[in-house]
């Protein structure tokens, strides 16, 4: 291959990557927000995800949708980042990702319920939180299965159990009045 061909294929690959990253940026940023506690950490995590996606792009085999494949890599990087930085405690910044994807309620009671739900989701174990983040992103059970490595049946069971956990958490926070 000549240098001109190498440059052209690299340029084409870069353009494809930038396009894919831009297409999936909002989803990836919401994932970053769910696993970090500060703006700087979010930016670092997004950059690490972008680097890992760039490195992995040549290995994409087309067995899943590219967005599903990208999200799986992003989730794995986010989980590793979370583990490495030991940020397991819920915080207002970590759970703000839900608020940014939820219509802004006008009344205080609805706002408080959303904040309460955010705290409950942030307190979930990593795997459950990952499943719930994907569920809230409106991923299908099949997509969640492909991203997490769980079976579709297990995804359905987990989602139902997580919903029960969240309901119990909300009731506990309300003193049993949910």
Buried (B, 14 or more C-beta within 10 A) or exposed (E): EEEEEEEEEEEEEEEEBEEBBEEBEEBBBBBBBBBBBEEEBBEBBBEBBBEBBBEEBEEBEEEBEBBBBBBBBBBBBBBBBBEEBEBEEBEEBBBBBBBEEBEEEEEEEEBEBBBBBBBBBBBBEEBBBBBBBBBBBEBEBEBBBBBBEBEBEBBBEBBEEBEEBBEEBBEEBEEEEB
